Amino acid sequence: MFGCDCFHWNTRLDYHKHGEIPNPEPFSLPAALPEWPKGEGFATGRINLGELEVAQVTKFEKVWNCTPSRKNANGVTFYRPVEIPDGFFCLGYYCQPCDSPLRGFVLVAREVEESPDCPALMRPLNYSLVWSSECGFIWLPYAPTGYRAMGLLVTDTPVEPSIDDIRCVRSDLTENCEACCMMLDDDLSVWETRPCRRGMLGRGVCVGTFFSCTYGIDEDDVVTTACLKNRDRTLHAMPNLMQIHALIQHYGPTVYFHPHEIYMPSSVQWFFDNGALLYENGKIDAKRIDSKGSVLPKGGFNDGKYWIDLPKDNEKRDYVKRGNLESAELYVHVKPASGGTFTDIAMWIFCPFNGPATLKVGLANFTLNKVGEHVGDWEHFTLRVSNFTGELWSIYYSEHSGGKWVDASSLEYINANKAIVYSAKDGHASYAKAGNHLLGPFKSGVGVRNDVAKSKYFVDSSTNYKIVAAEYLGDSVEEPCWLQYMREWGPTLTYDGRSELEKIINHLPIFVRFSMENLLDLFPTELYGEAGPTGPKEKDNWFGDERW
């Protein structure tokens, strides 16, 4: 809990009362939402978390702007939630960068059944002043014993807020949250927050509020404010099967492959039907894999005993490497996010072969002979949808060397509310914007190329998809045999990538050789060998969260 020593009168930041900086325009999706198929709690506007019912407020009134004194540094704007439904109470205020469209939410809550002896919500006792300037004041609610604050309040006067302005939540209905995505870094730091425990089995619910302090913290540090906890095990707000189909058909992105792509995707069945082979460690003869993959070993973990490979015949092998765009389909895994208040629709795409890497050094490009190649490439992107409304909130793009979430306001749309996913040439990682994305730590134009662009080669995921898993629906979705295969979808390859790269280095000007030699040391896995990739269910993000 903050004490009075957290009070700070800042001299470095510039502050503005409401009105001096133009209000950002609120963002809305390009097209209106459809009427979703009927179900239980999905898209009803409210979600029952057990003893609490919550609603999502997306309308705000600006309170205060805060701009750092450093040049080219973004400021933030603090907002008060408005149009709170009758009977619901504010849990905290909202904050976002000044240069973004107004796009966010905070949750408001009410008790499902009032309990005088042990209420779920209580007023704070008073407030601690976290920060003060000439025009803005940040307050932390001081919660009663056994209760926790969900967020901070902001005022444009030094008068302490009323204890009726906010509610604290009983501790057993909360979970810890952590700092993520710093919005302001100065004498005052401002962070978004998220539940510490996330993923398909996590029950922490993001409240949408912010955290602010005057002392140094890092991303993933646990903060004083808390998040809510969903104690309703039924997850009644998750979409049913009909609603999932409607969501995919409404939002399913178009996946564009590069105009010069050689190694196209295919369906898993096409890959099997065209001669894919199963090898077992210690045995010479391989097994032909049937259309459904029923001969594949199921369950367990990747113990290295089995792997899949292309056909032995060279002509057939080259044919399968190139994939079959006409058969390609997206394999969909649907799972709860943020304690069942959001739905993650992970869309996986399969390519029989991953091509070699291309190295960029200044204006020169070097296509490597073997480095980066492997059999069986699985890539994905994930749609995150609000279970309060069915609105698309963001998309996760699994870029090489770490993916990222892109807010719906920053997506490129091709048709109504359908966004674009760009697939990188040869490597197939997904990106939100066209262009050349360099993989590497250098800002001097040195790295591994990931080129993406529109072309006549694409897959429409809103029509070419198959739902392969949705654990929360029980037996409603039957997982295909091949999804249970936890081993490698390609053999482990080893090659002398260092020698190949060193030959390139020797032909470069001396002033860029140091960068290239560092590149050799920083990317050993990607430059010197490729283990056969595992399938979707063996990935950490199957049960866990994306990088959020």
N, C-alpha and C positions, 0 to 999 in steps of 0.2 A: 504494500500500500504506500502511495506517495504521502509524504508529509509536507509541512510548510516549506522545508528546505528545497522543494522542487520548484518553488516560485522563481521565475526568471523574467527580468525586464530586458528584452533584447535590443541591441543597438545595430546589429548587422542586417537584419531582415527588414524589408519594406512591407508595410501593411496598408491595406485598403479596405474601407468600409464598403458595404454592398453598393453596387452601382458604378464604381469607378472603373472596374474592368468589365468589359462586355460579358453578359451571360452566354455560355455556350448553348448552342441549340440542342434540345433533347433529341436523342437518336431513336428512330423507329425502323423496323425492318422494311425492305422495299415494298413488300406486299402485305395485305391484311392476312391475319391468321384464319385458317378455315375453322369450321365447326368440327371439333374432334369427335370421333365415335364415343358413345356413352360408355362409362365404366364406373369405377368406384370413386377414388379420391383424386384422380389425375385431372389437372387443369380446372379445378373447381374454385381456385383463388385462395383456399385455406387448407392447411395441413395440420392434422392432429398428431402431436408428439407424445401423447400419453396424458399427462396432467395439464399440458399446455396446448392451446391451439395458436398457430402463427399465421400471419398474412404477410405478403411481400409488398412493401411500399416503394414505389419508383418515382414519386413526385416530390420535389424538394423546393425549399425556399433558401436562397443564398444568404449566408450570415456574414462571411468574412473571406477576403483573399489574403494570401500570404505568399510573397515573392522573395526569393533569395537575392542577396546583393550581388552574387557572382553572375558574370555575363553568361548567357546561353544556358542558364539553369532554369528549369521549369518550376513554377510555383504551384500552389494547391488552393483549392476553394473548399470551404466548409459549408455544409448544407444542413438545414433542419428538415426532417421528414414532415410532409403535410398530407392532408386528407386521410388521416388515420381512421380506420373503421370504428364505429361506435363500439365501446366496450373493450377495445384493445389499447395497449399502452406502449409508449416508446421505450426502446431498450438502449438507444444510443444514436448519435448523429452520423452523417455520411461525409466522406471527403474524397476528392479525386483531383488529378492534375488539371491545371487551368486550360491547357491546350487541347483537351479531349472533348468530344461531344458529351453532353450530360447523359451518363449511362451507368446505372448502378441500382442498388437496392439496399434497404435495411428491413429486417424483420421486426414486426410488432407482435405483441402476444397478449393473450387473455387466458384466465384459468378456465378449464373445462368444467370443473365443479369446485366451487369455493369451499375452502376448508379454514374456518376461523382459527383452529388450533395450530395448523402448520401450513399456511398459505404458500402457493407456488411463487407468488410475486409479492414484493414488499417495497415500500418507498425507501430511498436512502436516508441515512441519518442526517447527512449534510454533504458538503463537497470539499475536496482539496483543490486548490488552484495550481494547475500544472504549469501554466504558461500565461504570460500577460504581455501585451504591447499597448500602444496608444489606442488601437482600434479593435483588438481581438483578445479573447480570454478563453482558455481551455480548462475544463473542469472534470475531475474524476469523482464519480459518486462514491461516497463512503458507505459501504453496504453493512447492514446489520449482521450480527454473528450468525453463521450458518447460511449466508447468502453471498452472491457474487455479482459484481457489475459486469455488464455485457459490452459497454461502450462509454465513450466520453461525450460531454456536451460542450457546445461552443456558444459564446455570447459576444455581442459587440459593446457591452457595458460592463463595468466592474462589479455590478450587483450580482451576488451569488444566486444561482437559479433556485427556483422553488423545488422542494422535494416532491411535489406533485408532477413535475415535468418528466419523470422517468421512473422505471421500476427496476429493481434488482431481482435476481432469480435464485431460488433455493439451490444450494450447492449440489444436491444429488441429481438435479435436472440439468447439470452443466458438465462440460469437459474443458480441459486446458486448451488454449489456442496459442499460436506462435506468430511471430512477425514474418511477413513475406512481402515482396514487391515494395521496396522503399519508394515513397512518393516525394519526400522532401528530405534533403541531407544538408543540414546547416547547424546552427546552435540548437535549433529545434528539429528533431527528426520525426517524420510521419510515415507510418507503415499501414499497409493492408494487413488483415489478420486471417488466419485459417485454422481449422481444427488440427491438433497435433497428430491425431490418428485418423487417417483417411483411407480411401480405397473402398472396395466392394463391401467389406465387413465393418467399416468404420461407422460409428453412430453419431459422431460430432457434426453439428449443423452450423454452417457459417451464418453469422448474423448480419454481415455486410457492413459492420462498423469499422472504425479505424483505431489505431493506437498511436500515441504520441508521447515523447519523452525528451528530456534534455541531457540524458546520459547515453553513452554508446552501447548499442546492442547490435547483434548480427542477425541476418536472416536465419530462421529456424529457432531463434531463442524464444523460450516461453515468456509470455507477457502477463501483465497483471489482470487485464480483462479476460473474460471467458467466452466460450461459445456454448450453444445449447446442445442438448443430448436428446436424440430421438429414442424414446422408451417404448414406442409402439412397434413391436416385432413384426407386425403384418405388413409394414411398409405400404399402406393402403394407397398412398399417392403415386406409386409407380405405375406406369402405363401397362394396360393389358395388351394381349397380342394384336388385337385389331388396331389399337392406338399406336403401337410400335410401327406397324405397316404404314399407317397414315403419316406418322412423323417422318419416316424414311422417304416416302413418296413426295412429301412436301419439301423436305430440306436436303435430300440426297445430293451431294455435290457431283459435279462433272470432273473426272480425273483426266487431265491432259498429259500426254506423253510427248517428249521432245520430237521435233520434226525429223531428227537424225537418229532416233532411237532404233536400235537393232534388236534388243532383247525385250520383247513385249511380254505382257502378262498372259496367263491362261487360266482356265478353271483347273482345280485340282484333279477332277475326273479326266480332263483332256490329257494332263500330264501322265496320269496313271495309264490311260488307254493307249498312249503312244510309246510305251516301252519302259517306263520308270522301273528301276530294280531296287530290291531290298537286300542289303548285305549284312551278314552277321560276322562279328569278330571271330577269327579262327576258322572260318569256312570259306572255301574257294568259290563254290557255286552260289549265284545270287537267285533270289526268287522274283518272279514277275509279279508286280502289284496289280490286283484286280481293281475294277472301277471304283468301288466303295472303300478300298483300302482295308478290307477285312483281314488280310494276312499280316498287317502291321502289328507289332506288339503294343499292348495298351497299358496305360497307367505307369506308375513308378516314377522314375526320374531319368535324367540324361546320364546314363552310366557308361556311355561310349561303346556299348556292345553292338549297336545297330546304326546303320546309316542308309540313306537313299542316294542313288546315283542315276545318271542319264543312261540310255541304252548303250551297249558296247559297240555296235556298228557305227562307224564314223559318220556316214551319211545321215543315218537316223539321229545320231547324237547332235549333229549340227542343226537338223530340222527342229528338234525339241528345244534346243537352246533358244531359238528365236521366238518361242511361245506361240500363242494363237489368240489374237485380240478378240476375234468373234466369239470365243467361248468364255472370255474373262467375266468374272462376277466378283462382287464384294461379299466377304464373309463377315456377318454381323454378330457382335457380342454385346448384349444389353445388360447394364448393371447399375446399381444405385450409386449415387455420388452425394456427398455432403449430407449423410444420414438419411438418404431417401427424399431429400427436397429437390434434388436434380437427378436427371437420368443421363448416363453416359452411353452413347451409341458408338462403340468402337468398330470401325470398318477396315477389315484386313484384305489385302490384295496379294496374290501369289504370282511370282515370276519364276519360270524354271531356271533362269540363269542371271547372274549379276555380272556385268561387264567390267573391264579393267578401268582403273582410275586414270584421270588426266591431271597432270601437274601444271599449274600456272606460275610462271616466274616473270613478273613484269608483263611485257607484251608477248613473251614467248610461251607456247604451250607444248607439253610433252605428253603424248599418249603412251602409257606404260604397256608393256606386252602382257604381263600376267598379274601384276600387283592389283589387288582388289577383286579379282575374279573369284566366284564361288557358285556352286550349284544350289538351287533352291533359295529364293529370296522372298522373305515375308516383310512387308511394310504395312503401315496403318496410319489412319487419322481418326480422331474421335470428336463427335458432336456432343456438346453438353447442352441439355434442354432443361428449362425450368419446369418443375412439376406443379408449380402454382398456376401457370398459364399455358404451358406447351410452347413457349417462346424459345427460339434458338438463342443461347447466351454466348457461346464461344465455340471455337474449333481448335483442337490440338493437332499440330503438324509435327510429325516425327522426323524432323530434320536430322541429317547426319551429325553426330557428335552433340546430341542433345536437342530435343524438340522444344516447342513453346506453344502456349495458348495464345490465340488471337481473338480478341473481342469481336462480337458480331458487327460492331460499328466500323471495324477496320478490314473486313472481308471484301473480296472482289466477287460480285454476284454476276451470274450469267443469265438467270431466268427466274424472275420473281425472288423467292427466298432461297434459291439454290446457289451455293457458293462454288468457287473454283478451287480445286486442289491440283497443284503442279507436281508432276513426278520427275525427279532428276534423271537426266540422261545416264544410262548404264547402271546407276546405283539405285534408282527408284525411290529415294527418300522423298517425303512430301513437303511442299513449301506453299506459302500463301501468296507470294508475289513472283512474277516472271523475272528472269534475269540470271546472272551468274552469282551463285552463293559460294564463297570460298570457305573450305574447311581448313582451319589452321589458326594459330595465335598471332599471325603477323598482319599488320595494317599496311604493309608495303606491296601488296599485290602478289604475295607468295602463298600458295596453298593448293589444296586439292579442289578441283572445279566441281560444282554441282549446277549444271546448266538446266534451266527450266523454261518452257515456252509453250504457247498454244500451237496446235497442229491439227491435222485431220485424224490423228490417232487419239481416241479418247474412250472412256467408259463412263456411262451415266449410271451412277450408283443408286439413283432413285428408282430405276427399273431393273437393273442387273445386279441383284443382291440375293443373298440367302441368309436367313437368321439361323445361326448354328448354336447359339447358347444364350440363355437368360435364366440363370440359376434361381432367381427369386420366383420364377413362374412354375417351378417344380417340373412335372412331366409334360408341360405344354409344348416344350421345345426339345426335340430329340437331337442330341449331338451326333454328328457323323463319326464313323469309325476313325477316320484319319485325324480327327481333332484330339483323340485320346493318345496319339503317338507322341511321346515326350522326348524322343531321341532326335538325332540330326537329320535334316532334310538334304544334306549334301556331305560328301566326304571331306575330311580335313585335308587342306592343301598346304603344301610348303613349297616355297620358291625363294630364290636368292634375290629378293627385292633390293637389298642393300647394294649389291653389285650393279644392278640396273640403274639405280639412282645415282650412284657414285660416278658412273659413266657420264650421266647428264651434268653433274656438278662440274666435272673436269672441263666441260665445254662452255661453262658460264663465265662471265666477267668476275674478277676477284671480289668486287664489292657486294655481290649477292651470294657468294659461296657460304659465308657464315650462316646466313638464314637457312640455306638448304641443309647444311650439316645439322643445324638445330632441328629441322623438320624430320630428319632421319631418326633422331633420338626421341622425338615427342610422339610419333605415331607408329610404334612397333607393330601393333596388331594389324593395323590397316595397310602397312607397307611391306611386311615381311612374311605374312602367312594368313590364311583364313580357315578357322575352324568351321565345320559345317554348321549352318544356322539351325536353331531349333524352331519349332512351330509356335503358334500364337499362345497356346495354353502354358507353355514353359516360360513365357516372358514375365518379368516382374509386374508389369502393368496389367496382367490378366486379373489378378486379385487386388493389386495395389492401385495407387493413383498415378495418373500422368504427372509430369513435372508441372505443378500448379503453384 
